[in-house]
Amino acid sequence: MAQAENLDEIQVKELRECIALTMAKNNSLASLPDDCATIGLPPMDIKINSKPWNMRYRLQDLNKSELLEIAQKVLGLYPNANLSDAYIEITQNNVHRISEITRRDVLAVLDNLDELFGEIDLYEGLSTLVPENEEPESNHDPYFKLKNDIEQHYRRNSDYSHGDALIKYGALTCSQTRFISLIEKLLHPLVRREQEQLDLAEDINDILIRDGFTVSVSDEESGYPVYKVHRITPGVEGVPKNIIFASINTKPDIYFSDAINNNVCVRNKTDALIYDRFLTNSGLLWDALVDWWNAQEENINNVQNQRTLYNRLKLSVGKSGSLGEYALFTSYYLIFRKELKCKLPALIPQVYLHYDPRTIKQRGGTPLLPRQRMDFLLLLDNVRIVIEVDGKQHYANGDKASPEKYAEMIAEDRRLRLSGYELYRFGGYEFIDTERMGDKIKIGSESNRLAEKFFRQLFEKHNVIN
């Protein structure tokens, strides 16, 4: 217990120092008071002319939760790698840690390599572990003497192993974010390829899995796999290959342009859209969806394309006839596009999870597949989330309750969850203050608050928001 408290104290101290240095670096003494007021710090009661010490004095009495709140505001003003590392270390990485034992075991594996960073410069690779430096070219640089040490004992005399050199550069004491970046750098195809890359990935994976982490292919570059480190979470097996979404008609006219390569097409964009770019377990962001849409529209006006894509998705939600779906969709993008910006996951409406090209009538009244279409899908890091808004059609025939329909619905829910999907249901009645007014829909304040609270809690759970 004492060790955990000591670690917590170290992390809080580091966070406080990173806030102080970030604010000092981006301000003059004259501008510092105004910026401090912006992030919620009270005026100084004494005069301190050193900017870092000025900030340290202002922050000295703040507790952990207060510092985390201040750090978020500072990062909004002045993005900074060191402060971001300290923030992540005390929040997300404080719960899911790669232990020192695991770090040492990974470094031991690296000692078996002929070359540590392949063809890239040694110090480019080692810089992955190094915090931003105020004076990188100066003799005051704390890494100046270390570089001389590395030159003598690692490059010229081979007194240091690969692991020794990395430990000198802080591989055991750096933030977890930086240690993960080191692993991803070592596995990048610019550093090693083919069998050597695969062997190292397997060796590192065998070690990381003890702490609940894994390395897996998340992208490709010039035909070579790019590996990322992920926390192991229960999820859906396999990698998503395409997304059929934003359907307006009941049954999109889908066909294969190349059945061997699994190239799926839709006859008409008013039926549905198909996102057919390379998908990974890292999820799908709004910006990536917009970039795909830009290519479809062949229009270089990104702002206009964002608007047309949003309106196209909103049209499919509106055609569903569900006021609850409309409230969730519009509230989501209205609130979180401004807040998360480039980190915003795409909330994808009217997504086909199953697809039977024949209608129920053509199947003689017996559907081959249950619930072909989902109301919404979110693809996060290793997590697929389904969101459903239930109208009467989910559990009744007209105004009469249908035990058969309800049983069918919960049976499919079980199947989805057992397959690894997260599933969340809303009752249509929860959006009772959202109403249709002629051709428009007015979203009620309670519906708006419900949507914001749900997505905020969901994103906190999955570390999209800390």
URTA-V667775 format. One record per residue. N is the residue number from 1. RES is the residue in three letters. PSI is psi in radians with two decimals (none if undefined). BURIAL is + if it has 16 or more other C-alpha atoms within 10 Angstrom, else -. D_LAST is the distance of its C-alpha to the last C-alpha in Angstrom with 2 decimals. Layout:
N	RES	PSI	BURIAL	D_LAST
N	RES	PSI	BURIAL	D_LAST
//
This chain:
1	MET	-0.74	-	24.56
2	ALA	-0.63	-	25.65
3	GLN	-0.72	-	24.32
4	ALA	-0.71	-	20.75
5	GLU	-0.68	-	21.02
6	ASN	-0.75	-	22.44
7	LEU	-0.75	-	19.62
8	ASP	-0.74	-	17.11
9	GLU	-0.72	-	19.45
10	ILE	-0.77	-	19.69
11	GLN	-0.69	+	15.97
12	VAL	-0.76	+	15.81
13	LYS	-0.75	-	19.00
14	GLU	-0.73	+	17.80
15	LEU	-0.79	+	14.73
16	ARG	-0.76	+	17.27
17	GLU	-0.70	+	19.74
18	CYS	-0.68	+	17.58
19	ILE	-0.82	+	16.74
20	ALA	-0.82	+	20.50
21	LEU	-0.63	+	21.73
22	THR	-0.79	+	19.61
23	MET	-0.70	+	20.85
24	ALA	-0.69	+	24.34
25	LYS	-0.55	-	24.56
26	ASN	0.23	-	23.88
27	ASN	2.72	-	26.08
28	SER	2.95	-	29.65
29	LEU	-0.57	-	30.67
30	ALA	-0.64	-	31.73
31	SER	-0.27	-	28.47
32	LEU	-0.78	+	26.19
33	PRO	-0.71	+	26.77
34	ASP	-0.74	-	25.85
35	ASP	-0.63	+	22.55
36	CYS	-0.67	+	21.78
37	ALA	-0.65	-	22.63
38	THR	-0.66	-	20.32
39	ILE	0.07	+	17.22
40	GLY	0.34	-	18.64
41	LEU	2.40	+	20.74
42	PRO	2.88	-	24.27
43	PRO	2.70	-	27.48
44	MET	2.54	-	29.04
45	ASP	-0.05	-	32.07
46	ILE	2.94	-	33.59
47	LYS	2.16	-	34.20
48	ILE	2.09	-	32.70
49	ASN	-0.30	-	33.65
50	SER	2.14	-	31.44
51	LYS	-0.83	+	28.17
52	PRO	-0.75	+	26.13
53	TRP	-0.54	-	27.87
54	ASN	-0.81	+	27.49
55	MET	-0.69	+	23.68
56	ARG	-0.67	+	23.84
57	TYR	-0.74	-	25.95
58	ARG	-0.53	+	23.60
59	LEU	-0.15	+	20.62
60	GLN	-0.54	-	22.73
61	ASP	0.05	-	22.40
62	LEU	2.44	-	18.68
63	ASN	-3.13	-	16.94
64	LYS	-0.86	+	13.73
65	SER	-0.65	-	11.59
66	GLU	-0.70	-	13.54
67	LEU	-0.67	+	13.08
68	LEU	-0.70	+	9.28
69	GLU	-0.75	-	9.87
70	ILE	-0.72	+	12.72
71	ALA	-0.72	+	11.13
72	GLN	-0.75	+	8.90
73	LYS	-0.70	+	12.33
74	VAL	-0.74	+	14.28
75	LEU	-0.54	+	12.50
76	GLY	-0.56	-	13.29
77	LEU	-0.80	-	16.82
78	TYR	1.53	-	17.43
79	PRO	2.30	-	15.58
80	ASN	2.23	-	16.39
81	ALA	-0.72	-	16.22
82	ASN	-0.79	+	16.68
83	LEU	-0.70	+	13.99
84	SER	-0.75	+	11.46
85	ASP	-0.84	+	12.87
86	ALA	-0.66	+	12.72
87	TYR	-0.82	+	9.07
88	ILE	-0.66	+	8.35
89	GLU	-0.61	+	11.32
90	ILE	-0.19	+	10.30
91	THR	-1.53	-	7.04
92	GLN	-0.87	-	7.55
93	ASN	-0.24	+	11.17
94	ASN	-0.45	+	12.09
95	VAL	-0.74	-	12.35
96	HIS	1.71	-	13.91
97	ARG	2.52	-	16.31
98	ILE	2.02	+	19.33
99	SER	2.88	-	21.93
100	GLU	-0.63	-	24.54
101	ILE	-0.80	-	27.17
102	THR	-0.73	+	25.61
103	ARG	-0.79	+	25.22
104	ARG	-0.66	+	28.89
105	ASP	-0.66	-	30.02
106	VAL	-0.77	+	28.46
107	LEU	-0.61	+	30.23
108	ALA	-0.66	-	33.43
109	VAL	-0.65	-	33.38
110	LEU	-0.43	+	33.20
111	ASP	-0.30	-	36.42
112	ASN	-0.11	-	38.30
113	LEU	2.55	-	37.56
114	ASP	-0.89	-	40.34
115	GLU	2.38	-	38.08
116	LEU	-0.89	+	34.52
117	PHE	0.41	+	33.33
118	GLY	-2.23	+	36.25
119	GLU	-0.13	-	37.51
120	ILE	2.76	-	34.70
121	ASP	2.42	-	35.15
122	LEU	-0.80	-	34.34
123	TYR	-0.38	-	32.46
124	GLU	-0.72	-	30.43
125	GLY	-0.80	+	29.25
126	LEU	-0.48	+	28.81
127	SER	-0.30	-	26.85
128	THR	-0.55	+	23.87
129	LEU	-0.13	+	23.52
130	VAL	2.24	+	24.29
131	PRO	2.82	-	21.96
132	GLU	2.43	-	22.94
133	ASN	2.38	-	26.25
134	GLU	-0.63	-	27.67
135	GLU	1.25	-	31.20
136	PRO	-0.44	-	31.22
137	GLU	0.04	-	34.96
138	SER	2.66	-	36.02
139	ASN	-0.23	-	37.82
140	HIS	-0.16	-	35.34
141	ASP	2.15	-	32.68
142	PRO	-0.27	-	31.77
143	TYR	0.03	+	32.10
144	PHE	-0.90	-	35.62
145	LYS	-0.61	-	37.44
146	LEU	-0.69	-	35.26
147	LYS	-0.69	-	36.29
148	ASN	-0.70	-	39.91
149	ASP	-0.77	-	39.37
150	ILE	-0.74	+	37.92
151	GLU	-0.77	-	40.86
152	GLN	-0.85	-	43.38
153	HIS	-0.29	+	42.10
154	TYR	-0.80	+	40.16
155	ARG	-0.80	-	41.88
156	ARG	-0.80	-	45.47
157	ASN	-0.18	-	46.19
158	SER	0.59	-	43.67
159	ASP	-0.50	-	43.19
160	TYR	2.41	+	39.46
161	SER	3.05	+	38.12
162	HIS	-0.80	+	35.15
163	GLY	-0.70	+	33.00
164	ASP	-0.79	+	34.57
165	ALA	-0.72	+	33.79
166	LEU	-0.64	+	30.11
167	ILE	-0.71	+	29.91
168	LYS	-0.62	+	31.59
169	TYR	0.11	+	28.86
170	GLY	0.36	+	26.13
171	ALA	-0.42	+	25.29
172	LEU	-0.28	+	25.02
173	THR	-0.18	-	23.08
174	CYS	2.95	+	20.82
175	SER	2.74	+	17.09
176	GLN	-0.61	+	16.33
177	THR	-0.74	+	15.15
178	ARG	-0.64	+	18.65
179	PHE	-0.70	+	20.45
180	ILE	-0.69	+	19.13
181	SER	-0.63	+	20.22
182	LEU	-0.82	+	23.56
183	ILE	-0.78	+	24.10
184	GLU	-0.59	+	23.39
185	LYS	-0.78	+	25.77
186	LEU	-0.46	+	28.42
187	LEU	0.01	+	28.35
188	HIS	2.50	+	28.46
189	PRO	-0.28	+	31.82
190	LEU	-0.38	-	32.66
191	VAL	-0.79	+	32.88
192	ARG	2.67	+	34.42
193	ARG	3.00	+	35.50
194	GLU	-2.29	-	37.22
195	GLN	-0.65	-	38.24
196	GLU	-0.72	-	36.89
197	GLN	-0.78	+	33.39
198	LEU	-0.77	-	33.59
199	ASP	-0.76	-	34.97
200	LEU	-0.69	+	32.31
201	ALA	-0.74	+	29.51
202	GLU	-0.71	-	31.20
203	ASP	-0.76	-	31.75
204	ILE	-0.66	+	28.15
205	ASN	-0.71	+	26.96
206	ASP	-0.48	-	29.30
207	ILE	-0.84	+	27.64
208	LEU	-0.52	+	23.90
209	ILE	-0.42	-	24.36
210	ARG	-0.52	-	25.06
211	ASP	0.17	-	21.45
212	GLY	0.48	-	20.17
213	PHE	2.80	+	19.80
214	THR	2.67	+	22.14
215	VAL	2.34	+	23.35
216	SER	2.79	+	24.42
217	VAL	2.18	+	25.76
218	SER	-0.18	+	23.23
219	ASP	-3.12	+	25.48
220	GLU	2.64	-	28.97
221	GLU	2.00	-	30.64
222	SER	0.64	-	34.38
223	GLY	-0.06	-	34.76
224	TYR	2.50	-	33.09
225	PRO	2.51	+	30.02
226	VAL	2.17	+	26.76
227	TYR	2.54	+	24.73
228	LYS	2.68	+	21.00
229	VAL	2.27	+	19.40
230	HIS	2.59	+	17.41
231	ARG	2.38	+	16.24
232	ILE	2.10	-	18.92
233	THR	2.63	-	18.02
234	PRO	2.33	-	20.72
235	GLY	-3.08	+	21.39
236	VAL	2.33	+	24.28
237	GLU	2.57	-	26.88
238	GLY	2.90	-	27.90
239	VAL	2.32	-	26.56
240	PRO	2.43	-	26.62
241	LYS	-0.60	-	29.69
242	ASN	2.87	-	29.70
243	ILE	2.14	+	28.42
244	ILE	2.04	+	31.02
245	PHE	3.12	+	29.46
246	ALA	0.69	+	30.08
247	SER	2.52	+	33.43
248	ILE	-0.84	+	35.70
249	ASN	2.82	-	38.91
250	THR	-0.69	-	39.13
251	LYS	1.82	+	39.93
252	PRO	2.54	+	39.00
253	ASP	1.62	-	41.91
254	ILE	2.47	+	40.41
255	TYR	2.88	-	42.48
256	PHE	2.16	-	42.34
257	SER	-0.44	-	43.44
258	ASP	1.72	-	43.56
259	ALA	-0.51	-	43.43
260	ILE	-0.72	-	43.63
261	ASN	0.06	-	40.50
262	ASN	0.68	-	38.75
263	ASN	1.85	-	38.57
264	VAL	2.41	+	37.84
265	CYS	2.78	+	38.78
266	VAL	2.40	+	38.94
267	ARG	-0.67	-	42.13
268	ASN	2.31	-	40.76
269	LYS	-0.29	-	37.39
270	THR	-0.29	-	37.91
271	ASP	-0.91	+	37.88
272	ALA	2.93	+	34.54
273	LEU	2.67	+	32.56
274	ILE	2.00	+	32.01
275	TYR	1.95	+	29.17
276	ASP	0.30	-	31.03
277	ARG	2.94	-	29.19
278	PHE	2.10	-	28.03
279	LEU	2.53	+	25.07
280	THR	3.11	+	23.03
281	ASN	-0.01	+	20.64
282	SER	-0.17	+	17.82
283	GLY	-3.08	+	17.83
284	LEU	2.07	+	19.10
285	LEU	2.76	+	17.51
286	TRP	-0.74	+	19.19
287	ASP	-0.66	+	20.50
288	ALA	-0.65	+	22.18
289	LEU	-0.70	+	23.75
290	VAL	-0.73	+	25.01
291	ASP	-0.71	-	26.45
292	TRP	-0.75	-	28.29
293	TRP	-0.65	+	29.55
294	ASN	-0.74	+	30.81
295	ALA	-0.61	-	33.00
296	GLN	-0.71	-	34.33
297	GLU	-0.33	-	35.26
298	GLU	0.73	-	36.57
299	ASN	2.21	-	35.48
300	ILE	-0.10	-	34.04
301	ASN	1.68	-	32.60
302	ASN	-0.70	-	28.89
303	VAL	-0.78	-	28.13
304	GLN	-0.69	-	30.97
305	ASN	-0.65	+	29.97
306	GLN	-0.73	+	26.44
307	ARG	-0.75	-	28.25
308	THR	-0.64	+	30.83
309	LEU	-0.82	+	28.40
310	TYR	-0.78	-	26.34
311	ASN	-0.61	-	29.70
312	ARG	-0.73	+	30.95
313	LEU	-0.72	+	28.03
314	LYS	-0.60	+	28.36
315	LEU	-0.74	+	32.07
316	SER	-0.63	+	31.57
317	VAL	-0.76	+	29.34
318	GLY	-0.67	+	31.99
319	LYS	-0.29	-	34.79
320	SER	-0.40	+	33.31
321	GLY	0.02	-	34.49
322	SER	2.05	+	31.46
323	LEU	-0.58	+	30.23
324	GLY	-0.76	+	27.13
325	GLU	-0.73	+	26.22
326	TYR	-0.74	+	26.92
327	ALA	-0.77	+	24.72
328	LEU	-0.83	+	21.69
329	PHE	-0.93	+	22.27
330	THR	-0.65	+	22.97
331	SER	-0.70	+	20.26
332	TYR	-0.94	+	17.61
333	TYR	-0.58	+	18.87
334	LEU	-0.72	-	19.77
335	ILE	-0.86	-	16.35
336	PHE	-0.29	+	13.88
337	ARG	-0.68	+	16.27
338	LYS	-0.63	-	16.12
339	GLU	-0.81	-	12.39
340	LEU	-0.37	-	11.36
341	LYS	-2.08	-	14.85
342	CYS	-0.17	-	15.62
343	LYS	0.11	-	12.49
344	LEU	2.10	+	13.60
345	PRO	2.54	+	14.88
346	ALA	2.18	+	18.45
347	LEU	1.89	+	19.34
348	ILE	2.09	+	22.83
349	PRO	2.74	+	25.51
350	GLN	1.10	+	28.73
351	VAL	2.34	+	28.22
352	TYR	1.97	+	31.09
353	LEU	-0.75	+	30.17
354	HIS	2.75	-	33.91
355	TYR	2.10	+	36.79
356	ASP	2.07	-	40.43
357	PRO	-0.30	-	42.66
358	ARG	2.67	-	45.12
359	THR	2.92	-	44.90
360	ILE	-0.66	-	45.30
361	LYS	-0.74	-	48.84
362	GLN	-0.42	-	49.64
363	ARG	0.18	-	48.44
364	GLY	0.48	-	50.97
365	GLY	-0.04	-	48.46
366	THR	1.85	-	46.55
367	PRO	2.47	-	43.20
368	LEU	-0.63	-	42.57
369	LEU	2.37	-	38.76
370	PRO	2.65	-	36.74
371	ARG	1.31	+	34.11
372	GLN	-0.56	-	34.17
373	ARG	2.37	+	31.59
374	MET	2.62	+	27.99
375	ASP	-0.84	+	26.69
376	PHE	2.62	+	23.32
377	LEU	2.35	+	21.67
378	LEU	2.27	+	18.17
379	LEU	1.85	+	18.14
380	LEU	-2.97	+	14.84
381	ASP	1.84	+	14.85
382	ASN	0.31	+	17.74
383	VAL	2.33	+	17.24
384	ARG	2.18	+	19.53
385	ILE	2.18	+	18.85
386	VAL	2.35	+	21.84
387	ILE	2.22	+	21.84
388	GLU	2.46	+	25.24
389	VAL	2.02	+	26.73
390	ASP	2.05	+	29.93
391	GLY	-3.09	+	33.05
392	LYS	-0.48	-	36.39
393	GLN	-0.26	-	37.32
394	HIS	-0.40	+	34.94
395	TYR	0.18	+	36.93
396	ALA	2.73	-	40.20
397	ASN	1.83	-	43.28
398	GLY	-2.15	-	43.77
399	ASP	0.11	-	43.56
400	LYS	2.18	-	44.51
401	ALA	2.45	-	41.92
402	SER	1.77	-	42.11
403	PRO	-0.56	-	41.37
404	GLU	-0.79	-	41.90
405	LYS	-0.71	-	39.18
406	TYR	-0.75	-	36.73
407	ALA	-0.71	-	37.59
408	GLU	-0.70	-	37.19
409	MET	-0.83	-	33.70
410	ILE	-0.46	-	32.40
411	ALA	-0.73	-	34.20
412	GLU	-0.61	-	32.36
413	ASP	-0.79	+	29.03
414	ARG	-0.75	-	29.92
415	ARG	-0.75	-	30.88
416	LEU	-0.81	-	27.65
417	ARG	-0.71	-	25.54
418	LEU	-0.43	-	27.94
419	SER	-0.18	-	27.60
420	GLY	-0.02	+	23.86
421	TYR	2.56	+	22.51
422	GLU	2.37	+	20.00
423	LEU	2.26	-	21.86
424	TYR	2.33	-	21.05
425	ARG	2.47	-	23.97
426	PHE	2.53	-	24.55
427	GLY	2.42	-	27.98
428	GLY	-0.51	+	29.61
429	TYR	-0.36	-	30.59
430	GLU	-0.29	-	27.01
431	PHE	0.65	+	27.46
432	ILE	-0.42	-	30.85
433	ASP	0.09	+	30.32
434	THR	2.24	+	29.93
435	GLU	2.69	-	33.48
436	ARG	2.24	-	35.64
437	MET	1.60	-	37.73
438	GLY	-2.15	-	40.34
439	ASP	-0.05	-	38.77
440	LYS	2.83	-	35.37
441	ILE	2.22	-	32.57
442	LYS	2.10	-	31.11
443	ILE	2.19	+	27.62
444	GLY	2.75	-	27.55
445	SER	-0.63	-	25.05
446	GLU	-0.67	-	24.34
447	SER	-0.73	+	23.78
448	ASN	-0.78	+	21.34
449	ARG	-0.66	-	19.35
450	LEU	-0.81	+	19.53
451	ALA	-0.81	+	18.16
452	GLU	-0.78	+	15.21
453	LYS	-0.77	-	14.33
454	PHE	-0.91	-	14.79
455	PHE	-0.60	+	12.81
456	ARG	-0.78	+	9.76
457	GLN	-0.66	-	10.10
458	LEU	-0.77	-	10.98
459	PHE	-0.56	-	8.07
460	GLU	-0.70	-	5.69
461	LYS	-0.66	-	8.68
462	HIS	0.28	-	8.95
463	ASN	0.41	-	5.70
464	VAL	-0.65	+	6.62
465	ILE	2.36	+	3.80
466	ASN	none	-	0.00
//
